[in-house]
Every structure is written in C-alpha cells, then in structure tokens.
C-alpha cells in the first residue's frame, strides 16, 4: 500500500520550523510507543485564537494530570500560534484576516527506551501546526446532522485530553460506517459525550449537559455554552442524563472546535424533535457567531 504524501504545510517541532513532510520524531518517542502525551486544538478566526486562555488552562490541567511539565508559558504558546498562523496564511496566499484555521499542539513525555514506568527528567517533545479549518457545511447547518448511538467503551479518565485516542477512533468509525456525523455514547445508560464532540440535550428552554467529571472531556465549549445560555435567557444544567431523556429531547446539539454548535436532527434513524434544527439551536448558533466576533483571543 502507498503512503499518502503529506502536504508541505508549516509546522514546529522541538524548536525548529519546517513542514509536515520534513518533520520527524524518534521511533522511541513515548507519544508514538504509548500515546503518552497531551494535545489541544484551538480555532483561529482571522488569525485570532478563540478562547485561548481556556485552552491553555485545560492544557495545563491535562499535563499536570499525567506529570509532564508545561514546556512553554502562555506568551510563548501565543507567539507560536501567531507565527504558524502567519506561515499558513502565506502558504495559502491569503490575508491572515480572511483565514479560518486550527492550531494543533501536542506535548509528549519525550524519548526513552520502552518501559511503562515514567522516566524522570525527560525533555518533552513539542509539536505544533496550523491547518485550514473544515467547517460544517451550509447544508448541515440548515438540515442538521444524523448521528448514531453506542455504548461508551473508552477508559475512565476521559477528562484528560490525551493523545491515546484509539477509543475515540473506534467510536467515531461506528458512525462513519453508517454515513453519520457522530457517535453519541452512553455509559451505564447515561449520556457521556460523542466521539469527538460534546452533546447537549434541550428540554423546553433548558440546555442539559453531562456533569463535569472524569468520564467526560470538559470541552472548551462547556463554559461557552453556559455563558451563551445565560445571555439568551435559557436554562443551563449539568447532571446525569438518561438515555430515555436523550431519546425524548426537544433538540440535541453537538459542540466542538470545528463544529462550533450544530443540531442533531436524526439519531439512530429516528427524528429528533421536529426533525429540523430547532429554536434553541438557532439562538445559540447566532450567539456563538457574535462571541467569535467579540472575543479578544486572550
């Protein structure tokens, strides 16, 4: 089988700037051997990182959980964002203010001989890149998306944004095989999250989400959706949500860095609510767009 050629997009690896085709890491990097690392994905609108401080706070929490020192301060990360965003805009031959990008960063424990025990005092491997954003299409915005459901078979530390993503890969493939957008997962018959998104349940004028705990990755949109609900006069509640409540929801929503917020209009082949994006989704999506314009990126 042929290996697809990587595009010559700019990237950063351990202090050096090159391209995806040129950058190389050791086969003994613990990120490669064990998935022993942390990542973040920050959306950039017109070169401005959206809710950057929130992403940095989650990065710091995740690194602390697995005992990797943060290799950069927030100002250094922001300078790296700026440089890579400018480089990608130049590569695309576009003014930076006309671009929508994703900044991806990954920090692994570093290079060492294979041993499950965490070696002390390793130099972390730091990789980062900017890529063009692939937003939800206009048709998906207008019609909503179809999803399927599955049991959540992943590990019980989902609050860590780890590069060990095999569980997410397998769960996302379930929906891909069905031609659906996402896999909505349940653990012990309660909603957890989707393979690469958070899931929200609308009951009347209230938006419900699973509690902040170790079974769910607290997406950056957790705090954003809460603030948007408050601004819109909508109720917001985090608590265990049964499968029956999900199936009886007036509306279901997905949120993520790339999807922003989008309506689920079919789940397991059945219509959600009226089968079209509902009024709460419309209000939250409009408020999300205003937040993007107003965010100061820091």
Secondary structure as GFF3:
##gff-version 3
##sequence-region A 1 298
A	DSSP	beta_strand	10	13	.	.	.	ID=ss1
A	DSSP	beta_strand	16	19	.	.	.	ID=ss2
A	DSSP	alpha_helix	30	34	.	.	.	ID=ss3
A	DSSP	beta_strand	37	45	.	.	.	ID=ss4
A	DSSP	beta_strand	48	49	.	.	.	ID=ss5
A	DSSP	alpha_helix	52	65	.	.	.	ID=ss6
A	DSSP	alpha_helix	74	92	.	.	.	ID=ss7
A	DSSP	three_ten_helix	96	98	.	.	.	ID=ss8
A	DSSP	beta_strand	100	108	.	.	.	ID=ss9
A	DSSP	beta_strand	125	132	.	.	.	ID=ss10
A	DSSP	alpha_helix	138	143	.	.	.	ID=ss11
A	DSSP	beta_strand	145	151	.	.	.	ID=ss12
A	DSSP	alpha_helix	166	177	.	.	.	ID=ss13
A	DSSP	beta_strand	182	187	.	.	.	ID=ss14
A	DSSP	beta_strand	190	194	.	.	.	ID=ss15
A	DSSP	beta_strand	198	203	.	.	.	ID=ss16
A	DSSP	beta_strand	206	209	.	.	.	ID=ss17
A	DSSP	alpha_helix	220	232	.	.	.	ID=ss18
A	DSSP	beta_strand	235	238	.	.	.	ID=ss19
A	DSSP	alpha_helix	243	247	.	.	.	ID=ss20
A	DSSP	beta_strand	251	256	.	.	.	ID=ss21
A	DSSP	beta_strand	260	267	.	.	.	ID=ss22
A	DSSP	beta_strand	270	271	.	.	.	ID=ss23
A	DSSP	alpha_helix	279	294	.	.	.	ID=ss24
###
